[in-house]
Amino acid sequence: MKKTLITIALALTMILSFNLSAQADTQLVPDANLRLAINQSLGQADTHEPTQAEIATIETLSISGYDVTSLEGLQYATNLKELFANHNDISDFSPISNLTGLTKLQIDETKITDTKQLINLVNLTELDISSNNLNEIDGVKNMTKLESLFAYNNNISDLSPLANCAALVSVDFINNEITDVSIFQNLDNLKTGRFAYNHISNISYFRHDIPHAGNLNFDNQTITLPTQRVSLVKKSLTMVDPIKGAAGQNVTLANISNSGTFANKELSFVNLAADTNQVTYDFDHFFTYNNYYMNFSGTVTQPIEWFADNAPVIHVDDIVIDQNSSFDPTDYITADDVEDGDITDKIVIIENNVNPAVPGTYDIIISVTDADGNVTEKTVTVTVEETAATPANNDTDKSTPQTPTKDTTLVVTDKQTAKTATPSNTTTTTNTTNLPKTGDNSADGLVVLGGLLLLSSAFLLRRKY
């Protein structure tokens, strides 16, 4: 008996499981909450299983707040024009991705993470994707008929996909990560825009003197600028105000911290305390025109990083070059800076009077300036060393030098002649001797012999008389 009961129970379980499986296979809309919403739209009982034909008749469907997790089955809603699916846990929108008849879609506060799922919905005129932590709006780039776009409370920063959305009349991008709104300078139909709580510093793309640029709200912008470095020595900071209002309008600055001042579009801070890590100020801009308005306000934060402000260092020793060699001072010099690194290309030769052709000692003066304006100058001594003379190439005369010649003439006067042993007419003895060249031995002997004879004759004459 017990075995029989067990067998019956197993059989019933199998039959029930089969029926449930078959029922599941025939369900076009697996999500019970979506099915409920569809049945309500069709006027059917809550337990009704809608058919493809029935689903295809739906033109407007609201499932907002129904706790729907899947849109499976809505791909059969081929005549659907309006879908309100906000406040649900839906991340997959592929079932409706080809419903090109849709003109209005509200999917704010769902779980959508990728707007490219919507890229084929090119006939949308209204789209709400707010409060979804989205980082992009790439899916709207082909929606040329889009007139209203609501995308507040996301993380959107890039608005370039709106370039083709020329029909836009109203946008809402409150509380995003937007810094650049220049895309709107070519979207001439825009009449209402909400951009509060972003990081926008420039709204000059919106002209203040045309009606369609009105009703724009840019309140409560928070703008953090790139970090500026401040010298521990100078303790001062000068910065250009980045805020630009609508064309032709001034922006008022207020609450400038650290006793800063504003003039000529620049803010100046002096005598900053070394523990200051940022300076701040507020701005405000409001005007009306032809019943339209524009608000622009926020706070600017300028982070500060302190540095020691070291002067740059020039690396060069005194220089020695050879006479007549080429000389370029920059070949011998380098420079660097703690903050800027290698700044050799910033070296300036202030004075250079070196003449490589003239031996001697010269001074050159060099200078270098780092990015913070610190200047280092250095005087370097340059010595031009004399080079030894080289003999001329045509000095080839190897002949023996000539010794100058001298004519020696002995003249005997009449008086002296009278005293000689020969009483004849006056006798003049002339002995001319040419000095020979060095090395001529015979000529040397004759010169010596002639000299001795003359001396002997003179000596004999003195003794005789």
C-alpha positions as CSV (number, residue, x, y, z in Angstrom):
1,M,0.0,0.0,0.0
2,K,2.8,2.4,0.9
3,K,4.6,1.7,-2.3
4,T,1.4,2.4,-4.2
5,L,1.0,5.8,-2.6
6,I,4.6,6.7,-3.4
7,T,4.1,5.7,-7.0
8,I,1.0,7.9,-7.3
9,A,2.8,10.9,-5.7
10,L,5.6,10.6,-8.2
11,A,3.3,10.4,-11.1
12,L,1.3,13.5,-10.0
13,T,4.6,15.4,-9.5
14,M,5.7,14.5,-13.0
15,I,2.3,15.5,-14.5
16,L,2.3,18.8,-12.6
17,S,5.9,19.6,-13.7
18,F,5.0,18.8,-17.3
19,N,2.0,21.0,-17.2
20,L,4.0,23.9,-15.6
21,S,6.7,23.5,-18.2
22,A,4.2,23.5,-21.0
23,Q,2.5,26.5,-19.5
24,A,5.8,28.3,-19.3
25,D,6.6,27.5,-22.9
26,T,3.3,29.1,-24.0
27,Q,3.8,32.3,-21.9
28,L,4.8,35.2,-24.2
29,V,5.3,37.4,-21.2
30,P,7.2,35.6,-18.4
31,D,7.4,38.5,-16.0
32,A,4.1,38.3,-14.0
33,N,4.1,42.0,-13.2
34,L,4.5,43.0,-16.9
35,R,1.8,40.5,-17.8
36,L,-0.5,42.0,-15.2
37,A,0.1,45.5,-16.7
38,I,-0.5,44.3,-20.2
39,N,-3.8,42.5,-19.2
40,Q,-4.9,45.7,-17.5
41,S,-4.2,47.6,-20.7
42,L,-6.1,45.0,-22.7
43,G,-9.0,44.9,-20.2
44,Q,-8.3,41.2,-19.5
45,A,-8.3,39.3,-16.3
46,D,-5.1,39.3,-14.3
47,T,-4.6,35.6,-15.0
48,H,-5.0,35.9,-18.7
49,E,-2.2,34.9,-21.0
50,P,-2.0,37.6,-23.7
51,T,-1.4,36.5,-27.3
52,Q,0.9,38.2,-29.9
53,A,-2.1,39.6,-31.7
54,E,-3.4,41.1,-28.5
55,I,0.0,42.6,-27.5
56,A,0.3,44.1,-31.0
57,T,-2.8,46.2,-30.5
58,I,-1.3,48.2,-27.6
59,E,-0.3,51.8,-28.4
60,T,0.3,53.1,-24.9
61,L,1.5,51.1,-21.9
62,S,2.4,52.2,-18.4
63,I,4.3,49.8,-16.2
64,S,5.8,52.5,-13.9
65,G,6.4,51.1,-10.4
66,Y,5.2,47.6,-11.2
67,D,8.5,46.1,-10.1
68,V,9.1,44.7,-13.6
69,T,12.5,43.0,-14.2
70,S,12.1,41.8,-17.8
71,L,10.5,43.3,-20.9
72,E,10.3,40.0,-22.7
73,G,7.1,39.9,-24.7
74,L,7.0,43.6,-25.5
75,Q,8.8,42.9,-28.8
76,Y,5.4,41.9,-30.1
77,A,4.0,45.4,-29.3
78,T,4.7,46.6,-32.9
79,N,2.2,49.5,-32.7
80,L,3.5,50.8,-29.3
81,K,4.0,54.5,-29.4
82,E,4.3,55.4,-25.7
83,L,6.0,53.4,-23.0
84,F,6.2,54.6,-19.4
85,A,8.6,52.1,-17.6
86,N,10.2,54.2,-14.9
87,H,10.8,53.0,-11.4
88,N,11.6,49.4,-12.3
89,D,14.6,47.1,-12.0
90,I,15.1,46.7,-15.8
91,S,18.6,46.6,-17.3
92,D,17.9,44.8,-20.6
93,F,15.9,46.9,-23.0
94,S,16.6,44.8,-26.1
95,P,13.0,43.6,-26.4
96,I,11.9,47.1,-27.3
97,S,15.1,48.1,-29.2
98,N,13.4,47.7,-32.6
99,L,10.0,49.3,-31.8
100,T,10.7,52.2,-34.1
101,G,7.1,53.4,-33.8
102,L,7.9,54.6,-30.3
103,T,7.7,58.4,-29.9
104,K,7.8,58.7,-26.1
105,L,9.9,56.6,-23.7
106,Q,10.3,57.1,-20.0
107,I,12.8,54.8,-18.3
108,D,14.1,57.0,-15.5
109,E,15.1,55.2,-12.3
110,T,15.6,51.8,-13.9
111,K,18.8,49.8,-14.1
112,I,19.8,50.8,-17.7
113,T,23.6,51.1,-18.1
114,D,24.0,51.4,-21.8
115,T,21.9,53.8,-23.9
116,K,23.1,52.2,-27.1
117,Q,20.3,49.7,-26.7
118,L,18.0,52.6,-27.8
119,I,20.0,53.6,-30.8
120,N,17.3,52.4,-33.3
121,L,14.5,54.3,-31.7
122,V,15.0,57.2,-34.2
123,N,11.4,58.4,-34.0
124,L,11.4,59.4,-30.4
125,T,10.4,62.9,-29.6
126,E,10.6,62.6,-25.8
127,L,13.1,60.5,-23.8
128,D,13.6,60.3,-20.1
129,I,16.7,58.5,-18.9
130,S,17.1,60.3,-15.6
131,S,18.5,58.8,-12.3
132,N,20.3,55.8,-13.8
133,N,24.0,56.5,-13.1
134,L,24.6,56.7,-16.8
135,N,28.0,57.7,-18.1
136,E,27.0,58.4,-21.7
137,I,24.1,59.3,-24.0
138,D,25.5,57.6,-27.2
139,G,22.1,56.1,-27.9
140,V,20.5,59.4,-28.8
141,K,22.9,60.4,-31.7
142,N,20.5,59.3,-34.4
143,M,17.3,60.7,-32.8
144,T,16.9,63.7,-35.1
145,K,13.3,64.2,-34.1
146,L,14.0,64.3,-30.4
147,E,12.5,67.5,-28.8
148,S,12.7,66.8,-25.1
149,L,15.5,65.0,-23.3
150,F,15.5,64.4,-19.5
151,A,18.8,63.0,-18.2
152,Y,19.2,64.5,-14.7
153,N,21.0,62.7,-11.8
154,N,23.5,60.8,-13.9
155,N,27.2,60.9,-14.5
156,I,27.1,62.2,-18.0
157,S,30.0,64.5,-19.1
158,D,30.0,64.2,-23.0
159,L,27.2,66.0,-24.8
160,S,28.6,65.5,-28.3
161,P,26.0,62.8,-29.2
162,L,23.5,65.7,-29.3
163,A,25.1,67.2,-32.4
164,N,22.4,65.7,-34.7
165,C,19.5,66.5,-32.4
166,A,18.6,69.8,-34.0
167,A,14.9,69.5,-33.0
168,L,15.7,69.8,-29.3
169,V,13.6,72.3,-27.5
170,S,14.0,71.3,-23.9
171,V,16.8,69.5,-22.0
172,D,17.4,68.6,-18.4
173,F,20.9,67.7,-17.3
174,I,20.7,68.8,-13.6
175,N,23.3,67.1,-11.4
176,N,25.7,65.5,-13.9
177,E,29.5,65.8,-14.6
178,I,29.2,68.3,-17.5
179,T,31.9,70.9,-18.1
180,D,31.4,71.8,-21.8
181,V,28.1,73.0,-23.3
182,S,29.5,74.3,-26.5
183,I,27.4,71.8,-28.5
184,F,24.4,74.0,-27.9
185,Q,25.7,76.9,-30.0
186,N,24.4,75.0,-33.1
187,L,21.1,73.8,-31.6
188,D,19.0,76.9,-32.3
189,N,15.6,75.5,-31.3
190,L,16.5,75.2,-27.6
191,K,14.2,77.2,-25.3
192,T,14.6,75.6,-22.0
193,G,17.6,74.1,-20.4
194,R,18.4,73.0,-16.9
195,F,22.1,72.5,-16.1
196,A,22.3,73.2,-12.4
197,Y,24.8,71.3,-10.3
198,N,27.4,70.6,-12.9
199,H,30.9,71.9,-13.5
200,I,30.3,74.5,-16.3
201,S,32.5,77.6,-16.4
202,N,31.7,79.0,-19.8
203,I,28.1,79.7,-21.1
204,S,29.2,82.3,-23.7
205,Y,27.8,79.9,-26.4
206,F,24.3,81.1,-25.4
207,R,23.5,84.5,-26.7
208,H,21.5,86.7,-24.4
209,D,19.7,88.7,-27.0
210,I,17.7,86.0,-28.8
211,P,14.5,84.5,-27.4
212,H,15.3,80.9,-27.9
213,A,18.3,81.2,-25.6
214,G,16.1,82.1,-22.5
215,N,14.9,80.0,-19.6
216,L,18.3,78.5,-19.0
217,N,19.5,77.6,-15.5
218,F,23.1,77.1,-14.7
219,D,22.9,77.6,-10.9
220,N,25.2,76.0,-8.3
221,Q,28.1,75.0,-10.5
222,T,31.1,73.5,-8.7
223,I,34.3,74.1,-10.6
224,T,37.7,72.7,-9.5
225,L,40.6,74.0,-11.5
226,P,43.9,72.2,-12.2
227,T,46.3,72.5,-9.3
228,Q,48.5,75.5,-9.2
229,R,52.0,75.5,-7.7
230,V,52.9,78.2,-5.2
231,S,56.5,79.1,-4.1
232,L,57.3,78.8,-0.5
233,V,59.5,81.9,-1.0
234,K,57.0,84.1,-2.9
235,K,53.8,82.8,-1.2
236,S,51.7,84.5,-3.9
237,L,49.3,83.3,-6.6
238,T,47.9,85.0,-9.7
239,M,45.2,83.2,-11.7
240,V,42.9,84.1,-14.6
241,D,39.2,83.9,-13.8
242,P,37.8,81.1,-16.1
243,I,34.2,82.1,-15.7
244,K,32.5,83.4,-18.9
245,G,28.9,84.4,-18.9
246,A,26.5,84.7,-21.8
247,A,27.8,86.9,-24.6
248,G,27.8,90.5,-23.6
249,Q,27.2,89.9,-19.9
250,N,29.4,90.4,-16.9
251,V,29.8,87.9,-14.1
252,T,30.0,89.2,-10.5
253,L,32.6,87.6,-8.2
254,A,32.2,87.5,-4.5
255,N,33.5,85.8,-1.3
256,I,37.1,85.7,-2.5
257,S,39.0,83.7,0.1
258,N,42.4,84.5,1.6
259,S,42.0,88.3,1.1
260,G,42.3,87.8,-2.6
261,T,41.6,90.6,-5.1
262,F,40.1,90.7,-8.6
263,A,41.1,93.1,-11.3
264,N,41.4,92.9,-15.1
265,K,40.0,89.4,-15.2
266,E,42.7,88.1,-12.8
267,L,42.6,87.1,-9.2
268,S,45.6,87.8,-7.0
269,F,46.5,86.2,-3.6
270,V,49.5,87.4,-1.6
271,N,51.2,86.3,1.6
272,L,49.4,83.0,1.6
273,A,50.0,80.8,4.7
274,A,52.1,77.7,4.0
275,D,49.3,75.5,5.1
276,T,46.8,76.8,2.6
277,N,45.8,74.0,0.3
278,Q,43.2,75.9,-1.8
279,V,41.6,79.3,-2.5
280,T,37.9,79.8,-3.5
281,Y,35.5,82.3,-4.7
282,D,31.8,82.5,-5.7
283,F,30.3,83.9,-8.9
284,D,26.8,85.0,-9.9
285,H,25.1,86.0,-13.2
286,F,21.4,86.6,-13.8
287,F,19.5,88.6,-16.3
288,T,16.1,88.6,-18.1
289,Y,15.3,89.4,-21.7
290,N,11.9,89.4,-23.4
291,N,10.4,87.4,-20.6
292,Y,13.2,84.8,-20.7
293,Y,15.8,84.4,-18.0
294,M,19.3,83.0,-17.5
295,N,20.9,82.0,-14.2
296,F,24.6,81.2,-13.8
297,S,26.2,80.8,-10.3
298,G,28.6,78.6,-8.5
299,T,31.9,78.2,-6.6
300,V,35.4,78.0,-8.0
301,T,38.1,76.1,-6.1
302,Q,41.7,76.5,-7.0
303,P,43.9,73.7,-5.3
304,I,47.4,74.7,-4.3
305,E,50.6,72.7,-4.2
306,W,53.6,74.2,-2.5
307,F,57.2,73.9,-3.7
308,A,60.6,75.0,-2.5
309,D,61.3,77.2,-5.5
310,N,64.9,76.1,-6.0
311,A,66.9,78.2,-8.5
312,P,68.2,76.4,-11.6
313,V,71.8,75.1,-11.7
314,I,74.3,75.8,-14.5
315,H,76.9,73.0,-15.0
316,V,80.2,74.2,-16.5
317,D,83.8,74.5,-15.6
318,D,86.4,77.0,-16.9
319,I,87.1,76.4,-20.5
320,V,90.5,76.0,-22.3
321,I,90.7,76.0,-26.1
322,D,93.5,76.1,-28.6
323,Q,94.3,79.2,-30.6
324,N,92.3,79.4,-33.9
325,S,89.9,76.6,-32.9
326,S,86.1,77.0,-33.3
327,F,84.3,77.9,-30.1
328,D,80.6,77.7,-29.2
329,P,79.9,78.2,-25.5
330,T,76.8,76.0,-25.5
331,D,78.9,73.0,-26.4
332,Y,80.3,73.1,-22.8
333,I,77.2,74.1,-20.8
334,T,74.2,72.2,-19.4
335,A,71.5,73.4,-16.9
336,D,68.8,71.7,-14.8
337,D,66.2,72.5,-12.2
338,V,64.6,70.5,-9.4
339,E,61.1,71.3,-10.6
340,D,61.6,71.5,-14.4
341,G,64.4,68.9,-15.0
342,D,66.7,69.5,-17.9
343,I,66.5,73.1,-19.1
344,T,69.7,73.3,-21.2
345,D,67.6,74.7,-24.0
346,K,66.8,77.7,-21.8
347,I,70.4,78.8,-21.6
348,V,71.1,82.4,-22.8
349,I,74.6,83.7,-23.6
350,I,74.6,87.3,-22.1
351,E,78.1,88.2,-23.0
352,N,80.8,86.5,-25.2
353,N,83.8,88.4,-26.4
354,V,86.1,85.4,-26.9
355,N,88.4,85.7,-29.9
356,P,89.9,82.2,-30.6
357,A,92.5,83.8,-32.9
358,V,94.1,85.8,-30.1
359,P,95.6,84.0,-27.2
360,G,94.5,85.2,-23.8
361,T,91.9,84.9,-21.0
362,Y,88.3,85.9,-21.5
363,D,85.0,85.9,-19.5
364,I,81.6,84.8,-20.8
365,I,78.4,85.4,-18.9
366,I,75.6,82.9,-19.2
367,S,72.1,82.8,-17.7
368,V,69.1,80.4,-17.4
369,T,65.6,80.9,-16.2
370,D,63.2,78.2,-14.9
371,A,59.5,77.9,-15.3
372,D,58.9,79.8,-12.0
373,G,61.0,82.7,-13.1
374,N,64.0,81.9,-11.0
375,V,67.2,83.2,-12.7
376,T,70.8,81.9,-12.3
377,E,73.8,83.7,-13.9
378,K,77.3,82.5,-14.1
379,T,80.6,83.9,-15.3
380,V,83.0,81.4,-17.0
381,T,86.7,81.9,-17.8
382,V,87.8,80.9,-21.3
383,T,91.5,80.6,-21.9
384,V,92.8,80.6,-25.5
385,E,96.2,78.9,-25.5
386,E,98.9,79.9,-28.0
387,T,99.8,77.3,-30.6
388,A,103.6,76.8,-31.5
389,A,104.7,78.3,-34.9
390,T,105.2,75.9,-37.7
391,P,108.2,76.5,-40.2
392,A,107.3,77.8,-43.5
393,N,107.0,75.1,-46.2
394,N,109.3,77.1,-48.7
395,D,112.4,77.4,-46.4
396,T,114.6,75.1,-48.5
397,D,117.8,77.2,-49.1
398,K,120.6,75.0,-47.6
399,S,123.6,76.9,-49.3
400,T,126.6,78.1,-47.2
401,P,126.1,81.7,-46.1
402,Q,128.5,84.3,-47.7
403,T,131.0,86.1,-45.6
404,P,131.1,89.8,-46.5
405,T,134.3,90.9,-48.4
406,K,136.5,93.8,-47.5
407,D,139.0,95.6,-49.8
408,T,142.3,96.3,-48.0
409,T,144.5,99.0,-49.7
410,L,148.0,100.1,-48.4
411,V,149.0,103.6,-49.6
412,V,152.7,104.7,-49.2
413,T,153.1,108.5,-49.1
414,D,156.0,110.5,-50.8
415,K,157.6,111.1,-47.4
416,Q,157.7,107.5,-46.6
417,T,159.0,106.7,-50.1
418,A,161.9,109.0,-49.7
419,K,163.2,107.0,-46.8
420,T,163.2,103.8,-48.7
421,A,166.3,102.2,-50.2
422,T,164.9,102.7,-53.7
423,P,165.1,106.4,-54.8
424,S,162.8,106.0,-57.7
425,N,159.4,107.6,-58.1
426,T,156.8,107.4,-55.5
427,T,155.6,103.9,-55.2
428,T,152.0,103.0,-54.3
429,T,151.4,99.5,-53.3
430,T,147.9,98.4,-53.4
431,N,146.9,95.0,-52.2
432,T,143.3,94.1,-52.5
433,T,142.2,91.0,-50.8
434,N,138.7,89.5,-51.1
435,L,137.6,87.4,-48.2
436,P,136.8,83.9,-49.4
437,K,133.7,82.0,-48.5
438,T,133.9,79.9,-45.4
439,G,135.7,76.7,-46.1
440,D,138.2,78.2,-48.7
441,N,141.6,77.2,-47.1
442,S,143.9,78.5,-49.8
443,A,142.4,82.0,-49.7
444,D,142.8,82.1,-45.9
445,G,146.6,81.4,-46.2
446,L,147.2,84.2,-48.6
447,V,145.4,86.7,-46.4
448,V,147.5,85.7,-43.4
449,L,150.8,85.9,-45.4
450,G,149.9,89.3,-46.9
451,G,149.2,90.6,-43.5
452,L,152.5,89.4,-42.1
453,L,154.5,91.0,-45.0
454,L,152.9,94.3,-44.4
455,L,153.6,94.3,-40.7
456,S,157.2,93.3,-41.3
457,S,157.7,96.1,-43.9
458,A,156.3,98.7,-41.5
459,F,158.5,97.5,-38.7
460,L,161.7,97.7,-40.8
461,L,161.0,101.1,-42.0
462,R,160.5,102.4,-38.4
463,R,163.8,101.0,-37.3
464,K,165.7,102.3,-40.2
465,Y,164.7,105.8,-39.7
